[in-house]
Amino acid sequence: MPGFAMTRIAQSLKMPGLFVIRRSIAVGSVLDDLVLILECSKPEEWDGSVRFFPL
């Protein structure tokens, strides 16, 4: 999935933001990061980006 998203971004195609969560990361840690993202940013700020957790 990240490869597909990065290809679309490189081709200047519209792509919503993608968060990639490694299976080894604790669920609580991921939820904390997601809450922080929701509280401190707007959804469109993540458009055209691929981010890996933990941030």
N, C-alpha and C positions, 0 to 999 in steps of 0.2 A: 504493500500500500504506500509506504513513503516514497518509493521509487516512482510510482505512477504520479503521485502528487508533485514531486520535484520536476518531473518531465513536463507536466502541464504548466507549472510556474515558469520554467525555462522557455517555454513556447509562448509566454505571455497570455495564456488562456486563463479564464476565470477559475478560481479555486478557493473554496472556503478554507479557513485555517484547519490544520490537522494536528492533533496532539497524539503523539506516539508514546504509549506507556509500556515500559519493559515489564515483563511478567515477574521479575524478581523484586519489584518495588512494592512496598507495603501499601495496602489499600488506603489506610488512614493518611499516609503521606500524600498520596495522589489526591484524595478528597480535600486536604488542606490547601494544596496548590490550586485546585479548581475553584474553591471558594475565594481564594485570593484573586484569581483571575476575574471571576464574576464581579467582585466588589470593586476592583481597581481599574477595569478597562471596559471598552465597548467591543461588541462582537466584531465589528468591521476592522478593528485594529489588528486582528489576527488573519484577515484575508490574505491569501497568497503566501502563507508561511507554513513551515513544518517545524514543530517544536517537540523536543524529546523530554520526557519526564524522567527524573525530577528536573525542575527548571533551574 
